[in-house]
Amino acid sequence: MIGRALIGCLVACSALACSSSEGPSPDAAAGGAAGARANSSAGAIHNNAGSPGDPSRGGSSSSAGASAVGGSSPGAAGGSALGNGGAPGSGGTLGSAGSVAGIAGQRSMPIPVKDLPVIKELPDPLTMRDGSKVTTPEQWKLRRQEMIQILEDYEYGHMPPPPGNVKSSVATATTRVSVSSGLQADYQMLHLSFGPDEKLNFDLGLFIPVSSAAAGTKFPVLISLTSGTDQKSLGSASAALARGYAVATVPYQKMGADSSSWASSPFFKAYPDYDWRDISAWAWGISRAVDYLVTDPAIDPNKIMATGVSRLAQAVLLAGAFDERIALSAPVAGGAAFRFSGKEMGGGLGQGITEIVNQNTYWFGPRLPDFKDKTPKLPSDQHWLPALTAPRLFIMCNSLSDQYGRAYAAVQSYLGAKPVYEFLGVEPNLGLNFRAGSHGMTSEDWSALLDFSDQYLLKKGGTKKFDVIPPADQTP
């Protein structure tokens, strides 16, 4: 067994599971006069397009990777069979009939689940499809592409390439708002449009700290995947604002409806040849927000972070793994390893593939249900997502008594990803935090992820440890 790792409780909250962050707003004192934003004139339109397939601009799963990978439409040539990535000796390759385009426009031909090998341990992210070990950075780039392909084929479905035509217009002019006692922000709502015929769209709420910083200061920004974008959408993300971060609120249900009627959402209608579902759509939407944010003159494009809770944490996991412009991923209560979860694999603790499939088949891709009661045949697992985020920053925040995400399974995901960070020489870039309590996000989670960001993203210094795994008797 790959040890005891943590990557956040799984998505599987039933019904309405924690769609927004909750917890008391911290006491904060914001200083000084506001700097005017250069991007605040009403009606201004910016073309934020990046070339499809350019990972520095696009950031969808079809374009992610350490090298530029195209993201052509389904049916593109190149039917490579991808290995299962399991431990040496596990055998088997992925490749057969039923093609859907995936990474680099390659024809993806996953074989039926019944023909996949059983992999009892967490599939090794540092073992290539041919069974050889990753020993060089160049090999890791190739392995990254293999892993992304497998995740698309079996867990998440295939996202479209970056649209390359994201445009923004001002929906609400900049307004000074009081967030809490002594804390103010300059708030603006942007309308983003993109995709085929620019018919896809959503609003983005942007909160800029009111500070005495010099004119032209660029702010680190936290993308908060939540339910709204108006002046009240900041919620407990005011904790980030109080520390000097800008906050961008992104409305997840504008991308995927989070219901059995998921197929009616415009994202899916615009790309009918792609077999993606809600989590992929939310992750793809996060990348479209990044398309805008890297162009905003108030934002530091090298200091973009993202967070979300529960099933929205799964979208943050996926976006951060595939979009290399996201400098720090901070999922909360989402992402515990399937192989140690639920009735089938976890002694009834947490929720595994079977529980998710029974409740919410529209979250993950169309092939995940094939693994119901067959979890060990899955050629990947949730530890691959933080592994793919390396060498960038990643912290997972979890609770010891999360009813949806078994604490032990969360620990497994953390430890399963750790060898990649060690291999790349950036072990401190992978962090975790456990707190007492149940599912959701609290002020303690906010403190942990912001302390981690202050220390490693903003390099403010500090000695806090983010590699402390709770005792075994606290992580059942």
FENHUVEN-V818468 format. One record per residue. N is the residue number from 0. RES is the residue in one small letter. PHI is phi in radians with two decimals (* if undefined). OMEGA is omega in degrees with one decimal (* if undefined). D_CENTER is the distance of its C-alpha to the mean C-alpha in whole Angstrom. Layout:
BEGIN
N_RES_PHI_OMEGA_D_CENTER ; N_RES_PHI_OMEGA_D_CENTER
END
This chain:
BEGIN
0_m_*_-174.4_25 ; 1_i_-1.32_175.9_23 ; 2_g_1.65_-172.5_23 ; 3_r_-2.18_-172.3_22 ; 4_a_-2.08_-176.7_18 ; 5_l_-2.26_171.4_15 ; 6_i_-2.47_171.8_12 ; 7_g_1.52_-177.3_12 ; 8_c_-1.13_-177.1_14 ; 9_l_-1.13_-177.2_13 ; 10_v_-1.26_-156.2_12 ; 11_a_-1.32_169.4_16 ; 12_c_-1.26_176.4_17 ; 13_s_-1.41_178.6_20 ; 14_a_0.85_-177.4_21 ; 15_l_-1.68_-177.4_19 ; 16_a_-1.75_167.4_17 ; 17_c_0.62_-180.0_16 ; 18_s_-1.41_177.7_14 ; 19_s_-2.43_-178.9_15 ; 20_s_-1.30_-179.6_15 ; 21_e_-2.36_-178.9_19 ; 22_g_2.65_-176.5_21 ; 23_p_-1.13_175.3_24 ; 24_s_-1.24_-178.4_24 ; 25_p_-1.28_170.9_25 ; 26_d_-1.21_-177.4_28 ; 27_a_-2.60_173.8_28 ; 28_a_-2.10_176.4_30 ; 29_a_-1.73_-174.2_29 ; 30_g_-1.81_156.5_32 ; 31_g_1.25_-178.5_34 ; 32_a_-1.49_-178.6_34 ; 33_a_-1.41_171.1_32 ; 34_g_-1.57_-179.5_31 ; 35_a_-1.21_179.5_31 ; 36_r_-1.56_-178.6_28 ; 37_a_-1.22_-174.1_29 ; 38_n_-1.86_-169.0_27 ; 39_s_-1.78_-177.3_29 ; 40_s_-1.23_-176.3_32 ; 41_a_-1.10_176.4_31 ; 42_g_1.45_179.5_31 ; 43_a_-1.15_-179.8_30 ; 44_i_-2.18_-179.5_28 ; 45_h_-2.15_174.8_26 ; 46_n_-1.59_-176.9_25 ; 47_n_-1.81_-172.4_21 ; 48_a_-1.19_168.7_21 ; 49_g_-2.11_-180.0_20 ; 50_s_-1.16_176.3_22 ; 51_p_-0.98_179.4_20 ; 52_g_1.61_177.6_19 ; 53_d_-1.59_-173.7_19 ; 54_p_-1.12_178.6_15 ; 55_s_-1.40_-178.3_16 ; 56_r_-2.20_-170.9_16 ; 57_g_-1.55_170.1_15 ; 58_g_1.37_172.3_11 ; 59_s_-1.52_-178.6_11 ; 60_s_-1.09_-179.2_11 ; 61_s_-1.29_-177.8_15 ; 62_s_-2.09_-175.5_15 ; 63_a_-1.32_178.8_13 ; 64_g_2.40_-178.0_15 ; 65_a_-1.29_174.2_17 ; 66_s_-2.21_-177.9_19 ; 67_a_-1.15_179.5_20 ; 68_v_-2.29_-161.9_19 ; 69_g_-1.05_-174.7_21 ; 70_g_1.49_177.3_19 ; 71_s_-1.30_179.5_22 ; 72_s_-1.32_-179.8_23 ; 73_p_-0.96_-179.9_24 ; 74_g_1.74_179.1_27 ; 75_a_-1.12_-175.6_27 ; 76_a_-1.24_172.9_29 ; 77_g_1.96_-174.0_28 ; 78_g_-1.54_179.7_28 ; 79_s_-1.42_175.9_26 ; 80_a_-1.62_-175.9_26 ; 81_l_-1.81_-178.6_23 ; 82_g_-1.28_-174.2_24 ; 83_n_-1.44_176.2_22 ; 84_g_1.23_-178.5_21 ; 85_g_-1.42_178.9_23 ; 86_a_-1.13_178.8_25 ; 87_p_-0.91_179.4_29 ; 88_g_1.63_-179.3_31 ; 89_s_-1.28_173.2_29 ; 90_g_1.29_173.0_30 ; 91_g_1.60_172.8_29 ; 92_t_-2.27_176.8_27 ; 93_l_-1.71_178.8_25 ; 94_g_2.80_179.6_27 ; 95_s_-3.05_-177.4_29 ; 96_a_-1.35_177.2_30 ; 97_g_1.55_-169.1_27 ; 98_s_-1.54_170.3_26 ; 99_v_-2.46_-178.5_22 ; 100_a_-1.20_177.9_21 ; 101_g_-2.31_-175.9_18 ; 102_i_-0.99_177.2_17 ; 103_a_1.08_178.8_20 ; 104_g_1.26_-179.4_22 ; 105_q_-1.22_175.4_23 ; 106_r_-1.31_-179.2_25 ; 107_s_-1.66_-176.2_23 ; 108_m_-2.29_-177.6_25 ; 109_p_-1.13_177.9_24 ; 110_i_-1.48_-178.9_27 ; 111_p_-1.06_-178.0_27 ; 112_v_-1.03_-177.6_26 ; 113_k_-1.07_-178.5_29 ; 114_d_-1.71_177.7_30 ; 115_l_-1.39_177.2_27 ; 116_p_-1.29_172.9_28 ; 117_v_-1.39_176.7_27 ; 118_i_-2.13_-174.3_25 ; 119_k_-1.27_179.9_26 ; 120_e_-1.54_175.9_24 ; 121_l_-1.11_179.5_20 ; 122_p_-0.99_-172.6_20 ; 123_d_-1.26_178.9_20 ; 124_p_-1.20_-178.3_18 ; 125_l_-1.84_173.2_21 ; 126_t_-1.97_-178.1_23 ; 127_m_-1.19_-178.2_24 ; 128_r_-1.09_179.4_24 ; 129_d_-1.55_178.1_28 ; 130_g_1.61_-180.0_28 ; 131_s_-1.38_-179.8_28 ; 132_k_-1.50_173.8_27 ; 133_v_-1.29_-179.0_24 ; 134_t_-2.21_-179.2_27 ; 135_t_-2.35_175.9_26 ; 136_p_-1.02_179.5_23 ; 137_e_-1.13_176.7_24 ; 138_q_-1.11_179.1_24 ; 139_w_-1.09_176.9_20 ; 140_k_-1.04_179.5_19 ; 141_l_-1.21_179.5_21 ; 142_r_-1.11_176.2_19 ; 143_r_-0.96_-178.8_16 ; 144_q_-1.15_175.7_17 ; 145_e_-1.05_-177.0_18 ; 146_m_-1.14_178.7_15 ; 147_i_-1.07_178.9_13 ; 148_q_-1.04_-178.4_16 ; 149_i_-1.14_178.3_17 ; 150_l_-1.08_177.3_13 ; 151_e_-1.15_-176.7_14 ; 152_d_-1.11_-167.5_17 ; 153_y_-2.00_-176.7_17 ; 154_e_-1.86_-165.2_14 ; 155_y_-2.01_-170.6_12 ; 156_g_1.38_-171.4_15 ; 157_h_-1.85_177.7_15 ; 158_m_-1.40_172.6_14 ; 159_p_-1.18_173.2_16 ; 160_p_-1.19_175.0_16 ; 161_p_-0.96_-176.8_16 ; 162_p_-1.19_177.7_19 ; 163_g_1.29_-177.5_20 ; 164_n_-2.45_-179.1_22 ; 165_v_-1.16_177.4_20 ; 166_k_-2.17_178.6_23 ; 167_s_-2.18_171.6_23 ; 168_s_-2.39_-177.3_26 ; 169_v_-1.42_178.1_26 ; 170_a_-1.59_178.7_27 ; 171_t_-2.40_-178.4_28 ; 172_a_-1.10_-177.6_29 ; 173_t_-1.02_-179.3_29 ; 174_t_-2.33_175.4_30 ; 175_r_-1.40_-178.4_30 ; 176_v_-2.16_174.2_29 ; 177_s_-1.62_-176.9_30 ; 178_v_-1.49_176.4_27 ; 179_s_-2.78_-178.0_29 ; 180_s_-0.99_177.7_32 ; 181_g_1.40_-178.0_32 ; 182_l_-2.09_-179.6_29 ; 183_q_-2.21_178.4_28 ; 184_a_-2.54_169.1_26 ; 185_d_-1.62_-174.1_27 ; 186_y_-1.84_176.0_25 ; 187_q_-2.58_173.9_24 ; 188_m_-1.84_176.9_23 ; 189_l_-1.89_175.5_22 ; 190_h_-1.86_-179.9_22 ; 191_l_-1.81_176.6_20 ; 192_s_-2.27_-172.9_21 ; 193_f_-3.04_174.3_21 ; 194_g_1.47_-179.1_21 ; 195_p_-0.97_-178.7_24 ; 196_d_1.00_179.5_27 ; 197_e_0.95_-177.5_24 ; 198_k_-1.56_178.6_24 ; 199_l_-1.53_-177.3_21 ; 200_n_-2.90_164.8_20 ; 201_f_-2.80_177.0_18 ; 202_d_-1.61_177.5_19 ; 203_l_-2.25_176.5_17 ; 204_g_-1.60_-177.3_19 ; 205_l_-2.09_179.9_19 ; 206_f_-1.97_-179.6_21 ; 207_i_-1.87_-179.2_23 ; 208_p_-1.04_171.6_25 ; 209_v_-1.49_-173.9_28 ; 210_s_-2.52_177.0_30 ; 211_s_-1.70_-179.7_33 ; 212_a_-1.10_-178.8_31 ; 213_a_-1.09_176.9_32 ; 214_a_-0.98_-179.7_32 ; 215_g_1.55_177.9_30 ; 216_t_-1.07_175.7_27 ; 217_k_-1.79_-173.8_24 ; 218_f_-1.74_165.4_21 ; 219_p_-1.12_-175.2_18 ; 220_v_-2.30_174.0_15 ; 221_l_-1.86_171.3_13 ; 222_i_-1.48_179.0_11 ; 223_s_-1.90_177.9_11 ; 224_l_-1.38_-171.2_10 ; 225_t_-2.58_-171.7_13 ; 226_s_-1.77_-176.3_16 ; 227_g_-2.54_-179.7_18 ; 228_t_-2.37_-177.3_19 ; 229_d_-1.39_-175.9_23 ; 230_q_-1.11_-179.8_24 ; 231_k_-1.61_-174.0_23 ; 232_s_-1.33_-178.0_20 ; 233_l_-1.10_178.1_19 ; 234_g_0.94_-177.6_20 ; 235_s_-1.32_171.9_19 ; 236_a_-1.19_172.2_17 ; 237_s_-1.04_175.7_21 ; 238_a_-1.05_178.1_20 ; 239_a_-1.25_179.2_18 ; 240_l_-1.03_-178.5_21 ; 241_a_-1.12_179.5_24 ; 242_r_-1.66_177.6_22 ; 243_g_1.70_176.4_23 ; 244_y_-1.60_164.6_19 ; 245_a_-1.30_179.1_19 ; 246_v_-2.28_175.1_16 ; 247_a_-1.99_178.8_15 ; 248_t_-1.65_-175.4_15 ; 249_v_-2.19_-173.5_13 ; 250_p_-1.53_-171.1_15 ; 251_y_-1.14_-175.7_13 ; 252_q_-1.30_171.7_16 ; 253_k_-1.33_-178.6_17 ; 254_m_-1.81_176.2_15 ; 255_g_-2.46_-168.0_15 ; 256_a_-1.23_-178.6_18 ; 257_d_1.04_180.0_16 ; 258_s_-2.75_180.0_20 ; 259_s_-1.14_177.0_22 ; 260_s_-1.63_-175.1_23 ; 261_w_-0.93_-173.9_19 ; 262_a_-1.16_-179.3_21 ; 263_s_-1.41_-179.6_23 ; 264_s_-1.14_-176.6_20 ; 265_p_-0.99_-178.9_21 ; 266_f_-0.99_-175.6_18 ; 267_f_-1.31_177.2_19 ; 268_k_-1.15_-178.5_23 ; 269_a_-1.28_-178.0_22 ; 270_y_-2.28_-173.8_21 ; 271_p_-1.19_-178.1_23 ; 272_d_-1.52_-178.9_23 ; 273_y_-1.92_-172.9_19 ; 274_d_-1.69_-179.2_19 ; 275_w_-1.57_179.8_15 ; 276_r_-2.39_-168.7_14 ; 277_d_-1.07_-177.4_13 ; 278_i_-1.05_177.6_9 ; 279_s_-1.12_179.5_9 ; 280_a_-1.15_178.0_11 ; 281_w_-1.14_178.6_9 ; 282_a_-1.13_178.8_6 ; 283_w_-1.10_177.1_9 ; 284_g_-1.15_175.2_11 ; 285_i_-1.00_179.2_8 ; 286_s_-1.15_176.2_10 ; 287_r_-1.24_172.7_13 ; 288_a_-1.12_176.8_13 ; 289_v_-1.09_176.8_12 ; 290_d_-0.90_178.4_15 ; 291_y_-1.31_-171.1_17 ; 292_l_-1.07_-179.8_16 ; 293_v_-1.19_178.8_17 ; 294_t_-1.80_-176.6_21 ; 295_d_-1.28_-175.4_21 ; 296_p_-1.15_179.3_24 ; 297_a_-1.55_-172.0_23 ; 298_i_-1.89_172.6_20 ; 299_d_-1.43_-175.3_20 ; 300_p_-1.18_179.5_17 ; 301_n_-1.64_-177.4_17 ; 302_k_-2.31_177.8_16 ; 303_i_-1.80_178.0_12 ; 304_m_-2.24_-177.2_10 ; 305_a_-2.48_175.2_7 ; 306_t_-2.52_176.1_8 ; 307_g_-2.91_-173.2_8 ; 308_v_-2.08_174.2_11 ; 309_s_1.11_-179.4_11 ; 310_r_-1.11_176.7_10 ; 311_l_-1.28_172.3_8 ; 312_a_-1.12_177.0_6 ; 313_q_-1.09_177.2_6 ; 314_a_-1.17_176.6_4 ; 315_v_-1.12_175.7_2 ; 316_l_-0.98_-176.3_3 ; 317_l_-1.22_179.6_4 ; 318_a_-1.09_-179.3_4 ; 319_g_-1.16_179.4_4 ; 320_a_-1.21_-172.6_6 ; 321_f_-1.70_-175.9_8 ; 322_d_-1.80_-173.6_9 ; 323_e_-1.34_174.4_11 ; 324_r_-1.46_177.7_12 ; 325_i_-1.41_-173.1_9 ; 326_a_-1.35_-177.6_11 ; 327_l_-2.56_175.9_10 ; 328_s_-1.86_-176.2_7 ; 329_a_-2.39_176.9_8 ; 330_p_-1.24_179.0_7 ; 331_v_-2.14_177.9_10 ; 332_a_1.05_177.4_12 ; 333_g_-2.84_171.4_10 ; 334_g_2.05_179.3_10 ; 335_a_-1.17_-177.0_14 ; 336_a_-1.06_179.1_15 ; 337_f_-1.08_-173.7_17 ; 338_r_-1.20_180.0_20 ; 339_f_-2.25_-171.8_21 ; 340_s_-2.26_169.9_20 ; 341_g_1.42_-177.1_22 ; 342_k_-1.13_-176.2_26 ; 343_e_-1.21_-169.1_26 ; 344_m_-2.06_-172.0_24 ; 345_g_-2.14_179.7_24 ; 346_g_1.09_179.3_27 ; 347_g_1.52_179.4_26 ; 348_l_-1.60_-178.1_24 ; 349_g_1.25_179.6_20 ; 350_q_-2.17_179.2_19 ; 351_g_-1.85_-177.5_19 ; 352_i_-1.03_-176.9_19 ; 353_t_-1.07_-179.8_22 ; 354_e_-1.13_-179.7_21 ; 355_i_-1.13_-179.1_18 ; 356_v_-1.09_-179.6_20 ; 357_n_-1.17_-173.8_23 ; 358_q_-1.93_-168.3_22 ; 359_n_-2.47_-177.7_19 ; 360_t_-1.24_-177.6_19 ; 361_y_-1.56_178.6_17 ; 362_w_-1.39_-178.2_14 ; 363_f_-1.57_-177.1_13 ; 364_g_-1.25_-172.0_15 ; 365_p_-1.26_-179.3_19 ; 366_r_-1.64_-179.0_20 ; 367_l_-1.04_178.6_18 ; 368_p_-1.01_178.7_21 ; 369_d_-1.14_-179.4_23 ; 370_f_-1.67_176.9_22 ; 371_k_-1.03_-176.7_24 ; 372_d_1.10_178.0_26 ; 373_k_-2.38_-174.1_25 ; 374_t_-0.93_-177.6_22 ; 375_p_-1.12_175.9_24 ; 376_k_-1.47_179.1_24 ; 377_l_-1.11_-176.1_20 ; 378_p_-1.40_179.8_20 ; 379_s_-2.45_169.6_16 ; 380_d_-2.91_-168.9_15 ; 381_q_-1.26_175.7_11 ; 382_h_-1.18_178.5_12 ; 383_w_-1.15_-176.3_12 ; 384_l_-1.22_173.2_8 ; 385_p_-1.13_177.5_9 ; 386_a_-1.08_179.0_12 ; 387_l_-1.21_178.6_11 ; 388_t_-1.29_179.1_9 ; 389_a_-1.04_8.0_13 ; 390_p_-1.56_-179.6_15 ; 391_r_-1.23_-173.8_13 ; 392_l_-1.42_-179.5_12 ; 393_f_-2.62_171.1_10 ; 394_i_-2.34_177.2_11 ; 395_m_-1.95_-178.9_11 ; 396_c_-2.01_-173.4_13 ; 397_n_-2.45_177.1_15 ; 398_s_-2.07_-174.2_19 ; 399_l_-1.32_-176.5_22 ; 400_s_-2.14_179.4_23 ; 401_d_-1.23_-176.6_20 ; 402_q_-1.25_-178.7_21 ; 403_y_-1.80_-178.2_18 ; 404_g_-2.28_-178.8_17 ; 405_r_-1.05_-176.7_20 ; 406_a_-1.04_179.7_20 ; 407_y_-1.09_178.7_21 ; 408_a_-1.16_176.2_18 ; 409_a_-1.15_177.5_16 ; 410_v_-1.07_179.8_18 ; 411_q_-1.07_-180.0_18 ; 412_s_-1.13_177.9_15 ; 413_y_-1.06_-177.7_15 ; 414_l_-1.21_178.1_18 ; 415_g_-1.17_178.7_17 ; 416_a_-1.52_-172.2_15 ; 417_k_-0.99_179.9_17 ; 418_p_-1.00_179.2_20 ; 419_v_-1.20_178.0_18 ; 420_y_-1.13_176.7_18 ; 421_e_-1.14_179.4_21 ; 422_f_-1.04_-178.6_22 ; 423_l_-1.49_177.1_21 ; 424_g_1.29_-178.2_22 ; 425_v_-2.29_-175.1_20 ; 426_e_-0.94_179.1_20 ; 427_p_-1.13_-178.5_19 ; 428_n_-1.29_176.4_16 ; 429_l_-1.84_-177.2_15 ; 430_g_-2.22_175.7_15 ; 431_l_-2.60_175.2_15 ; 432_n_-2.62_173.8_17 ; 433_f_-1.95_173.4_19 ; 434_r_-2.29_172.7_21 ; 435_a_-1.23_175.6_24 ; 436_g_2.00_-172.3_23 ; 437_s_-1.94_-172.7_22 ; 438_h_-1.06_177.2_18 ; 439_g_2.22_-179.6_17 ; 440_m_-2.25_-178.5_16 ; 441_t_-2.16_177.8_19 ; 442_s_-1.06_178.3_21 ; 443_e_-1.17_175.8_21 ; 444_d_-1.12_178.4_17 ; 445_w_-1.05_-179.8_17 ; 446_s_-1.06_-177.6_20 ; 447_a_-1.14_-175.4_18 ; 448_l_-1.23_178.5_15 ; 449_l_-1.34_173.2_17 ; 450_d_-1.08_178.3_19 ; 451_f_-1.09_-180.0_17 ; 452_s_-1.16_178.0_16 ; 453_d_-0.99_-174.1_20 ; 454_q_-1.31_-171.4_21 ; 455_y_-1.90_178.2_19 ; 456_l_-1.45_-179.2_17 ; 457_l_-1.56_175.9_20 ; 458_k_0.97_178.1_23 ; 459_k_-1.46_-177.8_25 ; 460_g_1.51_-179.1_26 ; 461_g_2.45_-176.8_26 ; 462_t_-2.15_-178.5_27 ; 463_k_-1.11_-180.0_24 ; 464_k_-1.64_179.3_23 ; 465_f_-2.12_179.5_19 ; 466_d_-2.21_-175.6_20 ; 467_v_-1.58_177.7_23 ; 468_i_-1.61_-178.3_22 ; 469_p_-1.06_177.0_24 ; 470_p_-1.00_-175.9_28 ; 471_a_-1.00_-177.7_28 ; 472_d_-1.27_176.6_30 ; 473_q_-1.77_-179.1_27 ; 474_t_-2.18_-177.4_24 ; 475_p_-1.11_*_26
END
